[in-house]
């Protein structure tokens, strides 16, 4: 009988642990994380956003030259989706998308500019796919204004890493690393004061050539033009 009780308690413990979740509060009533620009480089509009986690600690693999690929719908996702890149296949970067679209700021406290986008909460994050406490994450936002859009080649997105500001207990780490599971944590102190504009420097499934490669291409095109004129 005792062994059965121990088994049941262990089973219930596994179920409880599988349902544990983390909530990240990016803004507060006094500290706002704002100034996320859309694909046209302007403020305004309520954009979809979330976080990308570097699950293996080897750096984020989605770059301008090797961007992330489309991943299905841009909709609420708190279980985590492993992203793929244009040239490298599946990565170890995991995407979570908030159920809360960005808000428009309604005042100028905290140095925020009136009308520019503010991130709020990302709730019920379930660690998995190698994601855990201490992993570095970045905010990611997309040039879409609803949570029912399909990600597609050509969709612009941006990434922003919070400064490595030391957080107090129970976080126990820097603001740009994931805290312990479970719990609700505020990263708002890391965004105190005015926020610089944050632009979208990436496009799903479309590589942006390095400046040197673009320059070589332009030189080659110029040489070909001269040959034709000759």
PAPA-893346 format. One record per residue (C-alpha): residue number from 1; x negated, y, z negated. Coordinates in Angstrom, 1 decimal. Example, Ala and Ser with C-alpha at 12.3 -4.5 7.8 and 13.67 -1.06 7.14 Angstrom:
residues 2
+-----+--------+--------+--------+
|   i |      u |      v |      w |
+-----+--------+--------+--------+
|   1 |  -12.3 |   -4.5 |   -7.8 |
|   2 |  -13.7 |   -1.1 |   -7.1 |
+-----+--------+--------+--------+
END
This chain:
residues 230
+-----+--------+--------+--------+
|   i |      u |      v |      w |
+-----+--------+--------+--------+
|   1 |    0.0 |    0.0 |    0.0 |
|   2 |   -2.8 |    2.4 |   -0.9 |
|   3 |   -4.6 |    1.7 |    2.4 |
|   4 |   -1.3 |    2.5 |    4.3 |
|   5 |   -1.0 |    5.8 |    2.4 |
|   6 |   -4.6 |    6.7 |    3.2 |
|   7 |   -4.0 |    5.9 |    6.9 |
|   8 |   -0.8 |    8.0 |    7.0 |
|   9 |   -2.5 |   10.9 |    5.3 |
|  10 |   -5.4 |   10.7 |    7.7 |
|  11 |   -3.0 |   10.6 |   10.6 |
|  12 |   -1.1 |   13.6 |    9.3 |
|  13 |   -4.4 |   15.4 |    8.9 |
|  14 |   -5.3 |   14.8 |   12.6 |
|  15 |   -1.9 |   16.1 |   13.7 |
|  16 |   -2.3 |   19.2 |   11.5 |
|  17 |   -5.8 |   19.9 |   12.8 |
|  18 |   -4.7 |   19.5 |   16.4 |
|  19 |   -2.1 |   22.1 |   15.8 |
|  20 |   -4.4 |   24.6 |   14.1 |
|  21 |   -4.9 |   27.8 |   16.0 |
|  22 |   -6.8 |   31.1 |   16.0 |
|  23 |   -5.4 |   34.6 |   16.6 |
|  24 |   -7.7 |   37.5 |   17.7 |
|  25 |   -6.4 |   41.0 |   17.1 |
|  26 |   -8.3 |   43.3 |   19.4 |
|  27 |   -6.7 |   46.6 |   18.3 |
|  28 |   -5.3 |   48.0 |   15.1 |
|  29 |   -3.2 |   51.0 |   14.1 |
|  30 |   -6.4 |   53.0 |   13.9 |
|  31 |   -9.0 |   51.4 |   16.2 |
|  32 |   -7.9 |   50.8 |   19.8 |
|  33 |   -9.7 |   48.8 |   22.5 |
|  34 |   -8.8 |   50.7 |   25.6 |
|  35 |   -9.9 |   52.0 |   29.0 |
|  36 |   -9.6 |   48.8 |   31.1 |
|  37 |   -9.2 |   50.0 |   34.7 |
|  38 |   -7.3 |   48.3 |   37.5 |
|  39 |   -8.6 |   47.1 |   40.9 |
|  40 |   -8.4 |   50.6 |   42.3 |
|  41 |  -10.5 |   52.0 |   39.4 |
|  42 |   -7.6 |   53.8 |   37.8 |
|  43 |   -5.8 |   53.6 |   34.4 |
|  44 |   -2.2 |   52.9 |   33.9 |
|  45 |   -0.2 |   49.8 |   34.4 |
|  46 |    0.1 |   46.8 |   32.0 |
|  47 |   -2.5 |   44.3 |   33.2 |
|  48 |   -2.8 |   40.6 |   32.3 |
|  49 |   -5.8 |   39.8 |   30.2 |
|  50 |   -7.4 |   37.1 |   28.0 |
|  51 |  -10.9 |   35.8 |   27.1 |
|  52 |  -13.5 |   33.6 |   28.7 |
|  53 |  -15.6 |   31.5 |   26.3 |
|  54 |  -19.2 |   30.3 |   27.0 |
|  55 |  -18.7 |   26.8 |   25.6 |
|  56 |  -22.3 |   25.6 |   26.1 |
|  57 |  -24.2 |   28.7 |   25.1 |
|  58 |  -26.0 |   28.9 |   28.5 |
|  59 |  -24.5 |   32.2 |   29.7 |
|  60 |  -21.4 |   33.0 |   31.7 |
|  61 |  -21.5 |   31.4 |   35.1 |
|  62 |  -19.0 |   33.7 |   36.8 |
|  63 |  -21.1 |   36.5 |   38.5 |
|  64 |  -20.5 |   38.9 |   41.3 |
|  65 |  -22.5 |   36.6 |   43.6 |
|  66 |  -20.9 |   33.4 |   42.3 |
|  67 |  -17.5 |   34.4 |   41.0 |
|  68 |  -14.8 |   32.3 |   39.4 |
|  69 |  -12.4 |   30.5 |   41.7 |
|  70 |   -8.5 |   30.7 |   41.5 |
|  71 |   -7.2 |   28.5 |   38.6 |
|  72 |   -3.5 |   28.3 |   39.0 |
|  73 |   -1.0 |   30.8 |   37.6 |
|  74 |   -2.1 |   33.9 |   35.7 |
|  75 |    0.3 |   33.0 |   32.8 |
|  76 |    0.0 |   32.5 |   29.1 |
|  77 |   -2.5 |   29.8 |   28.3 |
|  78 |   -3.7 |   29.2 |   24.8 |
|  79 |   -5.0 |   25.6 |   25.3 |
|  80 |   -7.9 |   26.7 |   27.5 |
|  81 |   -8.6 |   26.1 |   31.2 |
|  82 |  -12.1 |   25.1 |   32.5 |
|  83 |  -13.1 |   27.5 |   35.3 |
|  84 |  -14.8 |   26.7 |   38.5 |
|  85 |  -17.2 |   28.9 |   40.4 |
|  86 |  -17.6 |   29.6 |   44.1 |
|  87 |  -20.8 |   27.6 |   44.6 |
|  88 |  -21.3 |   25.6 |   41.4 |
|  89 |  -18.0 |   23.7 |   41.0 |
|  90 |  -16.7 |   23.2 |   37.5 |
|  91 |  -18.4 |   25.4 |   34.9 |
|  92 |  -18.5 |   25.3 |   31.1 |
|  93 |  -16.6 |   28.6 |   30.8 |
|  94 |  -13.1 |   28.3 |   29.4 |
|  95 |  -10.3 |   30.7 |   30.0 |
|  96 |   -7.5 |   31.7 |   27.6 |
|  97 |   -4.8 |   34.2 |   28.7 |
|  98 |   -2.8 |   36.3 |   26.2 |
|  99 |    1.0 |   36.4 |   26.2 |
| 100 |    0.7 |   40.1 |   25.6 |
| 101 |    0.1 |   42.4 |   28.6 |
| 102 |   -2.0 |   45.4 |   28.0 |
| 103 |   -0.2 |   48.4 |   26.5 |
| 104 |   -0.4 |   52.0 |   27.5 |
| 105 |   -1.9 |   54.1 |   24.7 |
| 106 |    0.7 |   56.5 |   23.3 |
| 107 |   -1.6 |   58.8 |   21.4 |
| 108 |   -5.2 |   60.1 |   21.4 |
| 109 |   -6.3 |   58.7 |   18.0 |
| 110 |   -9.6 |   56.8 |   18.0 |
| 111 |  -10.9 |   58.8 |   20.9 |
| 112 |   -8.6 |   56.9 |   23.3 |
| 113 |   -7.5 |   58.6 |   26.5 |
| 114 |   -3.7 |   59.0 |   26.9 |
| 115 |   -2.2 |   56.5 |   29.3 |
| 116 |   -5.1 |   54.0 |   29.7 |
| 117 |   -4.7 |   50.3 |   29.0 |
| 118 |   -5.1 |   48.9 |   25.5 |
| 119 |   -5.5 |   45.2 |   24.6 |
| 120 |   -3.6 |   43.9 |   21.5 |
| 121 |   -3.4 |   40.3 |   20.4 |
| 122 |   -4.4 |   36.9 |   21.8 |
| 123 |   -2.5 |   34.5 |   19.6 |
| 124 |   -2.5 |   30.7 |   19.0 |
| 125 |   -5.8 |   29.9 |   20.6 |
| 126 |   -6.4 |   26.1 |   20.4 |
| 127 |  -10.1 |   25.2 |   20.4 |
| 128 |  -11.0 |   22.4 |   22.9 |
| 129 |  -13.0 |   21.8 |   26.1 |
| 130 |  -16.1 |   22.2 |   24.0 |
| 131 |  -15.0 |   25.6 |   22.6 |
| 132 |  -15.6 |   26.2 |   18.9 |
| 133 |  -16.7 |   28.6 |   16.2 |
| 134 |  -19.7 |   30.7 |   17.1 |
| 135 |  -19.3 |   30.5 |   20.8 |
| 136 |  -19.7 |   33.9 |   22.6 |
| 137 |  -16.6 |   35.2 |   24.5 |
| 138 |  -15.8 |   38.0 |   26.8 |
| 139 |  -12.6 |   39.8 |   27.5 |
| 140 |  -11.3 |   39.2 |   31.1 |
| 141 |   -8.5 |   41.1 |   32.8 |
| 142 |   -6.9 |   40.8 |   36.2 |
| 143 |   -5.4 |   43.2 |   38.7 |
| 144 |   -1.9 |   41.9 |   38.1 |
| 145 |    0.9 |   43.4 |   36.0 |
| 146 |    2.9 |   40.3 |   35.1 |
| 147 |    2.4 |   36.9 |   33.7 |
| 148 |    3.9 |   34.9 |   36.6 |
| 149 |    1.4 |   35.7 |   39.3 |
| 150 |   -0.6 |   33.0 |   41.0 |
| 151 |   -4.3 |   33.6 |   40.9 |
| 152 |   -5.5 |   33.8 |   44.5 |
| 153 |   -8.7 |   34.4 |   46.4 |
| 154 |   -9.2 |   38.1 |   46.6 |
| 155 |   -7.7 |   38.9 |   43.1 |
| 156 |   -9.9 |   41.4 |   41.3 |
| 157 |  -10.9 |   40.9 |   37.7 |
| 158 |  -13.3 |   42.4 |   35.1 |
| 159 |  -15.2 |   41.1 |   32.2 |
| 160 |  -16.2 |   42.9 |   29.0 |
| 161 |  -18.2 |   41.6 |   26.0 |
| 162 |  -17.6 |   43.2 |   22.6 |
| 163 |  -20.6 |   44.7 |   20.9 |
| 164 |  -22.4 |   42.3 |   18.5 |
| 165 |  -21.0 |   44.1 |   15.4 |
| 166 |  -21.3 |   42.1 |   12.2 |
| 167 |  -17.8 |   41.2 |   10.8 |
| 168 |  -16.9 |   40.7 |    7.2 |
| 169 |  -15.5 |   37.5 |    5.7 |
| 170 |  -13.6 |   35.4 |    6.6 |
| 171 |  -14.9 |   36.0 |   10.2 |
| 172 |  -18.5 |   35.5 |    9.1 |
| 173 |  -20.1 |   36.3 |   12.4 |
| 174 |  -20.4 |   39.0 |   15.1 |
| 175 |  -17.3 |   40.4 |   16.8 |
| 176 |  -18.3 |   38.8 |   20.1 |
| 177 |  -18.3 |   35.3 |   18.8 |
| 178 |  -15.4 |   33.1 |   17.9 |
| 179 |  -14.4 |   32.8 |   14.2 |
| 180 |  -13.5 |   29.7 |   12.3 |
| 181 |  -10.4 |   27.7 |   13.1 |
| 182 |   -7.7 |   28.3 |   11.9 |
| 183 |   -7.0 |   31.9 |   11.0 |
| 184 |   -6.0 |   35.4 |   12.1 |
| 185 |   -8.9 |   37.8 |   12.6 |
| 186 |   -9.2 |   41.5 |   13.5 |
| 187 |  -12.0 |   42.5 |   15.9 |
| 188 |  -10.7 |   46.1 |   15.9 |
| 189 |  -13.6 |   47.5 |   13.8 |
| 190 |  -15.9 |   46.7 |   16.8 |
| 191 |  -14.0 |   49.1 |   19.0 |
| 192 |  -13.9 |   52.1 |   16.7 |
| 193 |  -14.2 |   55.4 |   18.5 |
| 194 |  -14.0 |   56.4 |   22.1 |
| 195 |  -14.2 |   53.6 |   24.7 |
| 196 |  -16.0 |   53.9 |   28.0 |
| 197 |  -14.1 |   53.0 |   31.2 |
| 198 |  -14.4 |   49.4 |   32.1 |
| 199 |  -14.1 |   48.6 |   35.8 |
| 200 |  -13.4 |   45.3 |   37.7 |
| 201 |  -16.6 |   44.2 |   39.2 |
| 202 |  -15.5 |   40.7 |   40.4 |
| 203 |  -13.1 |   39.1 |   42.8 |
| 204 |  -11.8 |   35.5 |   42.6 |
| 205 |  -13.4 |   33.3 |   45.2 |
| 206 |  -15.2 |   36.2 |   47.0 |
| 207 |  -18.9 |   36.7 |   46.5 |
| 208 |  -20.4 |   40.2 |   46.5 |
| 209 |  -23.9 |   40.0 |   48.1 |
| 210 |  -26.9 |   41.2 |   46.1 |
| 211 |  -28.1 |   44.7 |   47.1 |
| 212 |  -31.3 |   43.2 |   48.6 |
| 213 |  -29.3 |   40.7 |   50.7 |
| 214 |  -27.0 |   43.4 |   51.9 |
| 215 |  -29.9 |   45.6 |   52.8 |
| 216 |  -31.6 |   42.8 |   54.8 |
| 217 |  -28.3 |   42.3 |   56.6 |
| 218 |  -28.0 |   46.0 |   57.5 |
| 219 |  -31.6 |   46.0 |   58.8 |
| 220 |  -30.9 |   42.9 |   60.9 |
| 221 |  -27.8 |   44.5 |   62.4 |
| 222 |  -29.7 |   47.7 |   63.1 |
| 223 |  -32.4 |   45.7 |   65.0 |
| 224 |  -29.8 |   43.9 |   67.0 |
| 225 |  -28.1 |   47.2 |   67.9 |
| 226 |  -31.5 |   48.6 |   69.1 |
| 227 |  -32.1 |   45.5 |   71.3 |
| 228 |  -28.7 |   46.0 |   73.0 |
| 229 |  -29.4 |   49.6 |   73.7 |
| 230 |  -32.8 |   48.7 |   75.2 |
+-----+--------+--------+--------+
END
